[in-house]
Amino acid sequence: MVELVLVGALALVVGGCACVVWAERGGPRWARMVATVTLAAGELLRRSEKDWRRGLNRTGGDGGGD
């Protein structure tokens, strides 16, 4: 079951990337919409990763101890 979910997620990622390339070359309207969603999702993931890393740095403590 987990493998099926992972294969589905991989198919969505590959399909989204293909739509981004196709839209850059003047693809149909639906491909441009899928490309926009794909790029927005990538940006959200990138921002959340930055926020997560910042949160780790804040809670890291002083690095020493006694």
Sequence and secondary structure as in RCSB ss.txt:
>XXXX:A:sequence
MVELVLVGALALVVGGCACVVWAERGGPRWARMVATVTLAAGELLRRSEKDWRRGLNRTGGDGGGD
>XXXX:A:secstr
 HHHHHHHHHHHHHHHHHHHHHHHTT  HHHHHHHHHHHHHHHHHHHHHHHHHHHHHHTTTTS   
